[in-house]
Amino acid sequence: MKAFSFLLVVILAIASPAAAENSGRRDLIVRVIQQQLDAFGRDDGEAAFSHASPDIQTRFGTAAHFMEAVASDYAPLLRPRSVTFLDLFDVKETGGIVQRVLVTGPKGAQVMALYTMMQLESGAWRISGCLLVTAPGNPA
């Protein structure tokens, strides 16, 4: 968890919140993440998988494999008690975008989900990765 906390500090240190807020893209990105979280809550693997980037889809191959990985490594996202969308950052060095989301899991523990996003040629946004770190004030 210490390495993840360090990564969070690095990401936030090289990110620019102001640039990412323009053009309404934050609303579009939040909608994609929320739709995936809603799909997790309905056990709709196909819908959840559809919000993943082509690279993620290639890596997992099927919605079933994707859902197995989510259940194993991202359990707080399956049926969270609450979700709070925080800031959206442009990561200048990589050209990527990170949406911070505070998630309270089903047992009350909080994690910070760092969603990396990519925009397809069509203009649609997809989730290209997610890193969970212990939320500030929570024990590891």
N, CA, C and O of each residue as an XYZ file, in Angstrom:
560
protein
N       0.814     -1.179      0.000
C       0.000      0.000      0.000
C       0.871      1.261      0.000
O       0.461      2.296     -0.525
N       2.084      1.176      0.594
C       2.961      2.346      0.616
C       3.353      2.767     -0.797
O       3.428      3.961     -1.090
N       3.602      1.797     -1.671
C       3.961      2.124     -3.052
C       2.801      2.816     -3.754
O       3.015      3.744     -4.534
N       1.579      2.375     -3.488
C       0.417      3.012     -4.095
C       0.253      4.433     -3.586
O      -0.073      5.336     -4.357
N       0.479      4.640     -2.282
C       0.375      5.987     -1.722
C       1.414      6.899     -2.346
O       1.129      8.061     -2.634
N       2.615      6.384     -2.558
C       3.663      7.162     -3.207
C       3.251      7.510     -4.630
O       3.443      8.641     -5.077
N       2.683      6.538     -5.344
C       2.233      6.776     -6.707
C       1.158      7.859     -6.738
O       1.150      8.702     -7.634
N       0.265      7.839     -5.776
C      -0.767      8.863     -5.694
C      -0.139     10.239     -5.552
O      -0.553     11.176     -6.235
N       0.837     10.378     -4.692
C       1.515     11.659     -4.499
C       2.185     12.106     -5.787
O       2.102     13.279     -6.154
N       2.847     11.189     -6.477
C       3.508     11.523     -7.743
C       2.494     11.967     -8.787
O       2.705     12.972     -9.465
N       1.402     11.236     -8.923
C       0.376     11.592     -9.910
C      -0.176     12.981     -9.620
O      -0.311     13.804    -10.526
N      -0.490     13.238     -8.368
C      -1.074     14.526     -8.032
C      -0.069     15.663     -8.168
O      -0.455     16.797     -8.449
N       1.210     15.375     -7.974
C       2.233     16.407     -8.085
C       2.454     16.837     -9.531
O       2.831     17.982     -9.781
N       2.226     15.935    -10.490
C       2.484     16.279    -11.894
C       1.199     16.529    -12.671
O       1.209     16.588    -13.901
N       0.107     16.675    -11.957
C      -1.177     16.835    -12.609
C      -1.661     18.275    -12.528
O      -1.270     19.039    -11.645
N      -2.519     18.620    -13.472
C      -3.076     19.959    -13.530
C      -4.594     19.888    -13.534
O      -5.182     19.481    -14.537
N      -5.262     20.280    -12.416
C      -6.707     20.160    -12.376
C      -7.430     21.157    -13.268
O      -8.473     20.821    -13.829
N      -6.927     22.339    -13.415
C      -7.646     23.381    -14.156
C      -7.837     23.005    -15.622
O      -8.921     23.205    -16.170
N      -6.826     22.478    -16.253
C      -6.899     22.174    -17.681
C      -7.902     21.068    -17.983
O      -8.516     21.060    -19.050
N      -8.069     20.146    -17.061
C      -8.937     19.001    -17.311
C     -10.415     19.332    -17.161
O     -11.256     18.564    -17.627
N     -10.752     20.430    -16.539
C     -12.143     20.744    -16.254
C     -12.892     21.325    -17.453
O     -14.122     21.367    -17.437
N     -12.189     21.769    -18.482
C     -12.863     22.460    -19.578
C     -13.611     21.512    -20.496
O     -13.452     20.293    -20.424
N     -14.415     22.084    -21.346
C     -15.129     21.384    -22.423
C     -16.162     20.368    -21.944
O     -16.649     19.572    -22.747
N     -16.502     20.375    -20.686
C     -17.512     19.440    -20.202
C     -17.056     17.999    -20.198
O     -17.865     17.102    -19.960
N     -15.782     17.749    -20.453
C     -15.346     16.343    -20.512
C     -15.428     15.676    -19.152
O     -15.600     14.459    -19.071
N     -15.307     16.458    -18.068
C     -15.443     15.846    -16.749
C     -16.808     15.183    -16.627
O     -16.898     14.057    -16.136
N     -17.865     15.848    -17.058
C     -19.208     15.265    -16.991
C     -19.292     13.971    -17.792
O     -19.908     13.002    -17.348
N     -18.678     13.952    -18.963
C     -18.692     12.751    -19.800
C     -17.926     11.614    -19.129
O     -18.366     10.464    -19.147
N     -16.784     11.942    -18.539
C     -15.956     10.932    -17.871
C     -16.660     10.383    -16.636
O     -16.684      9.171    -16.419
N     -17.229     11.267    -15.833
C     -17.972     10.829    -14.647
C     -19.111      9.910    -15.056
O     -19.365      8.906    -14.391
N     -19.796     10.237    -16.135
C     -20.912      9.411    -16.607
C     -20.430      7.997    -16.951
O     -21.095      7.022    -16.600
N     -19.298      7.873    -17.623
C     -18.767      6.550    -17.991
C     -18.436      5.737    -16.740
O     -18.795      4.563    -16.643
N     -17.756      6.363    -15.793
C     -17.393      5.652    -14.562
C     -18.652      5.244    -13.798
O     -18.751      4.113    -13.322
N     -19.610      6.158    -13.681
C     -20.847      5.856    -12.957
C     -21.619      4.730    -13.643
O     -22.186      3.866    -12.975
N     -21.641      4.740    -14.957
C     -22.333      3.668    -15.683
C     -21.666      2.320    -15.423
O     -22.348      1.302    -15.303
N     -20.335      2.311    -15.337
C     -19.665      1.050    -15.040
C     -19.986      0.605    -13.610
O     -20.262     -0.571    -13.374
N     -19.950      1.537    -12.662
C     -20.284      1.189    -11.278
C     -21.729      0.671    -11.184
O     -22.000     -0.291    -10.465
N     -22.645      1.311    -11.907
C     -24.037      0.838    -11.928
C     -24.125     -0.584    -12.498
O     -24.879     -1.418    -11.995
N     -23.355     -0.844    -13.538
C     -23.343     -2.187    -14.139
C     -22.790     -3.215    -13.153
O     -23.308     -4.328    -13.068
N     -21.740     -2.851    -12.406
C     -21.227     -3.761    -11.378
C     -22.341     -4.100    -10.385
O     -22.519     -5.261    -10.017
N     -23.082     -3.091     -9.959
C     -24.152     -3.292     -8.981
C     -25.261     -4.192     -9.479
O     -25.937     -4.840     -8.680
N     -25.460     -4.243    -10.786
C     -26.490     -5.116    -11.387
C     -25.927     -6.478    -11.795
O     -26.651     -7.310    -12.341
N     -24.635     -6.709    -11.532
C     -23.949     -7.923    -11.998
C     -24.034     -8.045    -13.512
O     -24.151     -9.149    -14.044
N     -23.974     -6.917    -14.205
C     -24.037     -6.883    -15.665
C     -22.612     -6.734    -16.206
O     -22.158     -5.635    -16.524
N     -21.935     -7.858    -16.299
C     -20.547     -7.873    -16.740
C     -20.354     -7.316    -18.134
O     -19.374     -6.619    -18.397
N     -21.276     -7.617    -19.030
C     -21.152     -7.129    -20.408
C     -21.175     -5.600    -20.443
O     -20.354     -4.981    -21.120
N     -22.106     -4.996    -19.719
C     -22.193     -3.532    -19.692
C     -20.951     -2.937    -19.028
O     -20.396     -1.955    -19.522
N     -20.515     -3.520    -17.919
C     -19.319     -3.017    -17.233
C     -18.100     -3.100    -18.141
O     -17.305     -2.163    -18.211
N     -17.957     -4.209    -18.825
C     -16.822     -4.450    -19.727
C     -16.848     -3.472    -20.902
O     -15.794     -3.107    -21.424
N     -18.027     -3.051    -21.318
C     -18.141     -2.149    -22.466
C     -17.557     -0.765    -22.175
O     -17.262     -0.014    -23.105
N     -17.389     -0.426    -20.918
C     -16.827      0.874    -20.543
C     -15.308      0.831    -20.404
O     -14.675      1.855    -20.147
N     -14.731     -0.343    -20.572
C     -13.278     -0.501    -20.502
C     -12.657     -0.177    -21.862
O     -13.284     -0.354    -22.906
N     -11.429      0.296    -21.825
C     -10.715      0.633    -23.060
C     -10.454     -0.621    -23.888
O     -10.502     -1.735    -23.365
N     -10.180     -0.445    -25.166
C      -9.843     -1.601    -26.005
C      -8.663     -2.411    -25.448
O      -8.666     -3.638    -25.542
N      -7.668     -1.748    -24.878
C      -6.526     -2.473    -24.303
C      -6.955     -3.357    -23.137
O      -6.510     -4.499    -23.025
N      -7.815     -2.836    -22.274
C      -8.318     -3.626    -21.142
C      -9.154     -4.796    -21.665
O      -9.038     -5.917    -21.171
N      -9.987     -4.533    -22.656
C     -10.808     -5.605    -23.218
C      -9.944     -6.697    -23.838
O     -10.244     -7.884    -23.708
N      -8.877     -6.294    -24.507
C      -7.962     -7.283    -25.095
C      -7.265     -8.085    -23.998
O      -7.124     -9.303    -24.108
N      -6.832     -7.403    -22.948
C      -6.111     -8.076    -21.858
C      -6.981     -9.144    -21.194
O      -6.496    -10.236    -20.898
N      -8.259     -8.841    -20.957
C      -9.128     -9.791    -20.264
C      -9.875    -10.717    -21.206
O     -10.238    -11.825    -20.811
N     -10.109    -10.304    -22.418
C     -10.729    -11.169    -23.410
C     -12.235    -11.270    -23.326
O     -12.920    -11.141    -24.341
N     -12.761    -11.497    -22.147
C     -14.209    -11.654    -21.987
C     -14.684    -10.864    -20.777
O     -13.912    -10.536    -19.876
N     -15.975    -10.569    -20.785
C     -16.572     -9.881    -19.650
C     -16.465    -10.728    -18.378
O     -16.284    -10.195    -17.284
N     -16.577    -12.038    -18.530
C     -16.492    -12.928    -17.357
C     -15.117    -12.843    -16.702
O     -15.023    -12.761    -15.477
N     -14.052    -12.861    -17.500
C     -12.702    -12.737    -16.937
C     -12.496    -11.370    -16.294
O     -11.872    -11.259    -15.238
N     -13.021    -10.338    -16.934
C     -12.939     -8.990    -16.392
C     -13.626     -8.928    -15.023
O     -13.064     -8.382    -14.073
N     -14.817     -9.475    -14.920
C     -15.568     -9.442    -13.664
C     -14.880    -10.254    -12.566
O     -14.945     -9.888    -11.392
N     -14.231    -11.341    -12.936
C     -13.466    -12.114    -11.946
C     -12.351    -11.266    -11.365
O     -12.120    -11.293    -10.156
N     -11.652    -10.510    -12.212
C     -10.567     -9.650    -11.746
C     -11.107     -8.527    -10.859
O     -10.504     -8.189     -9.841
N     -12.233     -7.957    -11.245
C     -12.833     -6.892    -10.430
C     -13.214     -7.443     -9.064
O     -12.923     -6.818     -8.045
N     -13.858     -8.597     -9.028
C     -14.268     -9.200     -7.758
C     -13.062     -9.510     -6.879
O     -13.135     -9.384     -5.657
N     -11.964     -9.911     -7.489
C     -10.763    -10.279     -6.743
C      -9.972     -9.073     -6.259
O      -9.538     -9.034     -5.108
N      -9.782     -8.086     -7.137
C      -8.856     -6.994     -6.834
C      -9.507     -5.630     -6.609
O      -8.848     -4.705     -6.134
N     -10.779     -5.495     -6.941
C     -11.460     -4.194     -6.856
C     -12.822     -4.322     -6.175
O     -13.771     -3.635     -6.551
N     -12.918     -5.188     -5.188
C     -14.193     -5.482     -4.530
C     -14.948     -4.245     -4.038
O     -16.175     -4.234     -4.127
N     -14.284     -3.199     -3.522
C     -15.061     -2.031     -3.066
C     -15.893     -1.374     -4.173
O     -16.855     -0.662     -3.885
N     -15.528     -1.609     -5.433
C     -16.253     -0.989     -6.539
C     -17.520     -1.744     -6.925
O     -18.368     -1.203     -7.635
N     -17.658     -2.978     -6.470
C     -18.794     -3.790     -6.905
C     -20.133     -3.285     -6.371
O     -21.097     -3.172     -7.128
N     -20.199     -2.989     -5.109
C     -21.437     -2.501     -4.500
C     -21.096     -1.479     -3.415
O     -21.284     -1.734     -2.226
N     -20.599     -0.338     -3.837
C     -20.192      0.660     -2.836
C     -21.381      1.270     -2.101
O     -22.478      1.394     -2.646
N     -21.130      1.648     -0.847
C     -22.152      2.379     -0.085
C     -22.317      3.784     -0.642
O     -23.424      4.310     -0.746
N     -21.168      4.380     -1.000
C     -21.236      5.728     -1.571
C     -20.054      5.959     -2.499
O     -19.007      5.321     -2.391
N     -20.267      6.898     -3.415
C     -19.252      7.264     -4.403
C     -19.249      8.788     -4.496
O     -20.293      9.407     -4.699
N     -18.069      9.386     -4.346
C     -17.938     10.829     -4.470
C     -16.891     11.129     -5.528
O     -15.725     10.767     -5.372
N     -17.298     11.782     -6.591
C     -16.372     12.144     -7.658
C     -15.641     13.409     -7.255
O     -16.258     14.435     -6.967
N     -14.330     13.327     -7.239
C     -13.493     14.453     -6.856
C     -12.944     15.120     -8.114
O     -13.678     15.315     -9.083
N     -11.661     15.470     -8.106
C     -11.099     16.214     -9.224
C     -10.685     15.333    -10.390
O     -10.447     14.132    -10.265
N     -10.616     15.998    -11.517
C     -10.146     15.403    -12.765
C      -8.836     16.095    -13.100
O      -8.748     17.322    -13.058
N      -7.809     15.304    -13.434
C      -6.481     15.848    -13.685
C      -5.958     15.465    -15.050
O      -6.122     14.328    -15.493
N      -5.334     16.410    -15.709
C      -4.502     16.114    -16.875
C      -3.128     15.755    -16.327
O      -2.580     16.490    -15.506
N      -2.573     14.651    -16.764
C      -1.212     14.281    -16.384
C      -0.324     14.684    -17.555
O      -0.269     13.998    -18.576
N       0.359     15.792    -17.391
C       1.093     16.420    -18.489
C       2.130     15.497    -19.125
O       2.272     15.472    -20.347
N       2.847     14.748    -18.310
C       3.940     13.919    -18.822
C       3.462     12.787    -19.726
O       4.183     12.365    -20.631
N       2.254     12.299    -19.484
C       1.766     11.166    -20.275
C       0.622     11.549    -21.215
O       0.254     10.780    -22.103
N       0.074     12.727    -21.015
C      -1.083     13.121    -21.803
C      -2.352     12.422    -21.342
O      -3.387     12.524    -21.999
N      -2.286     11.715    -20.225
C      -3.439     10.983    -19.717
C      -4.322     11.851    -18.839
O      -3.982     12.982    -18.492
N      -5.445     11.291    -18.499
C      -6.404     11.965    -17.629
C      -6.737     11.019    -16.489
O      -6.956      9.827    -16.704
N      -6.772     11.558    -15.272
C      -7.088     10.779    -14.077
C      -8.273     11.419    -13.362
O      -8.265     12.615    -13.073
N      -9.286     10.612    -13.082
C     -10.434     11.052    -12.294
C     -10.316     10.417    -10.914
O     -10.258      9.193    -10.790
N     -10.281     11.255     -9.871
C     -10.238     10.744     -8.499
C     -11.654     10.520     -8.006
O     -12.527     11.373     -8.166
N     -11.872      9.340     -7.395
C     -13.195      8.974     -6.890
C     -13.017      8.390     -5.489
O     -12.273      7.429     -5.294
N     -13.711      8.984     -4.519
C     -13.698      8.459     -3.159
C     -14.833      7.451     -3.044
O     -15.997      7.784     -3.264
N     -14.483      6.220     -2.698
C     -15.456      5.126     -2.649
C     -15.515      4.581     -1.228
O     -14.494      4.261     -0.619
N     -16.730      4.487     -0.722
C     -16.951      3.811      0.554
C     -17.494      2.439      0.218
O     -18.583      2.305     -0.341
N     -16.725      1.423      0.564
C     -17.098      0.051      0.234
C     -18.254     -0.453      1.072
O     -18.714      0.244      1.976
N     -18.729     -1.651      0.787
C     -19.897     -2.208      1.469
C     -19.701     -2.379      2.974
O     -20.677     -2.404      3.724
N     -18.450     -2.495      3.421
C     -18.184     -2.663      4.853
C     -17.774     -1.348      5.516
O     -17.401     -1.333      6.689
N     -17.843     -0.247      4.767
C     -17.572      1.064      5.349
C     -16.160      1.596      5.154
O     -15.904      2.768      5.430
N     -15.242      0.764      4.686
C     -13.873      1.232      4.464
C     -13.839      2.112      3.210
O     -14.517      1.835      2.221
N     -13.045      3.167      3.275
C     -12.921      4.061      2.127
C     -11.633      3.813      1.372
O     -10.587      3.544      1.963
N     -11.724      3.908      0.059
C     -10.559      3.848     -0.822
C     -10.664      4.998     -1.811
O     -11.752      5.483     -2.120
N      -9.519      5.413     -2.291
C      -9.471      6.389     -3.370
C      -9.236      5.592     -4.646
O      -8.250      4.865     -4.763
N     -10.145      5.736     -5.592
C      -9.997      5.077     -6.892
C      -9.473      6.121     -7.862
O     -10.077      7.179     -8.041
N      -8.346      5.816     -8.485
C      -7.752      6.697     -9.485
C      -8.010      6.067    -10.839
O      -7.335      5.117    -11.235
N      -8.990      6.602    -11.544
C      -9.375      6.088    -12.853
C      -8.575      6.802    -13.932
O      -8.625      8.028    -14.039
N      -7.843      6.044    -14.727
C      -7.205      6.639    -15.896
C      -8.163      6.458    -17.066
O      -8.792      5.412    -17.228
N      -8.252      7.500    -17.870
C      -9.236      7.532    -18.941
C      -8.552      7.745    -20.282
O      -7.477      8.337    -20.369
N      -9.201      7.249    -21.318
C      -8.716      7.505    -22.674
C      -9.910      7.850    -23.555
O     -11.027      7.379    -23.342
N      -9.634      8.687    -24.552
C     -10.688      9.052    -25.482
C     -10.452      8.321    -26.795
O      -9.366      8.386    -27.371
N     -11.471      7.634    -27.253
C     -11.391      6.912    -28.514
C     -11.474      7.898    -29.680
O     -11.873      9.048    -29.500
N     -11.097      7.443    -30.865
C     -11.189      8.296    -32.053
C     -12.610      8.792    -32.279
O     -12.811      9.872    -32.836
N     -13.585      8.021    -31.856
C     -14.992      8.402    -32.007
C     -15.387      9.547    -31.080
O     -16.439     10.163    -31.250
N     -14.523      9.825    -30.090
C     -14.820     10.849    -29.096
C     -15.328     10.268    -27.788
O     -15.384     10.978    -26.783
N     -15.700      8.999    -27.777
C     -16.192      8.346    -26.565
C     -15.053      8.145    -25.573
O     -13.903      7.941    -25.962
N     -15.386      8.204    -24.300
C     -14.403      7.978    -23.239
C     -14.512      6.547    -22.734
O     -15.607      5.991    -22.642
N     -13.359      5.954    -22.407
C     -13.298      4.616    -21.842
C     -12.311      4.613    -20.675
O     -11.399      5.437    -20.605
N     -12.519      3.671    -19.769
C     -11.650      3.505    -18.607
C     -10.462      2.665    -19.026
O     -10.621      1.532    -19.481
N      -9.255      3.227    -18.870
C      -8.048      2.506    -19.278
C      -7.280      1.921    -18.099
O      -6.263      1.254    -18.287
N      -7.755      2.166    -16.904
C      -7.118      1.593    -15.729
C      -7.729      2.168    -14.469
O      -8.397      3.201    -14.500
N      -7.492      1.488    -13.359
C      -7.978      1.962    -12.069
C      -7.003      1.480    -10.998
O      -6.635      0.306    -10.947
N      -6.603      2.407    -10.157
C      -5.708      2.100     -9.048
C      -6.437      2.436     -7.770
O      -6.927      3.555     -7.617
N      -6.523      1.495     -6.847
C      -7.144      1.743     -5.548
C      -6.052      1.986     -4.516
O      -5.097      1.217     -4.410
N      -6.207      3.065     -3.759
C      -5.291      3.361     -2.663
C      -6.111      3.625     -1.409
O      -7.273      4.026     -1.484
N      -5.500      3.397     -0.272
C      -6.184      3.669      0.985
C      -6.497      5.149      1.058
O      -5.624      5.988      0.835
N      -7.736      5.468      1.368
C      -8.142      6.874      1.460
C      -7.485      7.504      2.680
O      -7.249      6.827      3.680
N      -7.191      8.796      2.601
C      -6.609      9.487      3.765
C      -7.478      9.290      5.003
O      -8.702      9.406      4.944
N      -6.827      8.991      6.118
C      -7.553      8.800      7.371
C      -8.034      7.388      7.607
O      -8.579      7.105      8.673
N      -7.854      6.484      6.646
C      -8.245      5.081      6.804
C      -7.028      4.252      7.126
O      -5.955      4.514      6.584
N      -7.152      3.267      7.983
C      -6.030      2.371      8.225
C      -5.777      1.510      6.989
O      -6.704      1.194      6.244
N      -4.536      1.141      6.784
C      -4.171      0.312      5.622
C      -4.708     -1.083      5.758
O      -4.497     -1.914      4.875
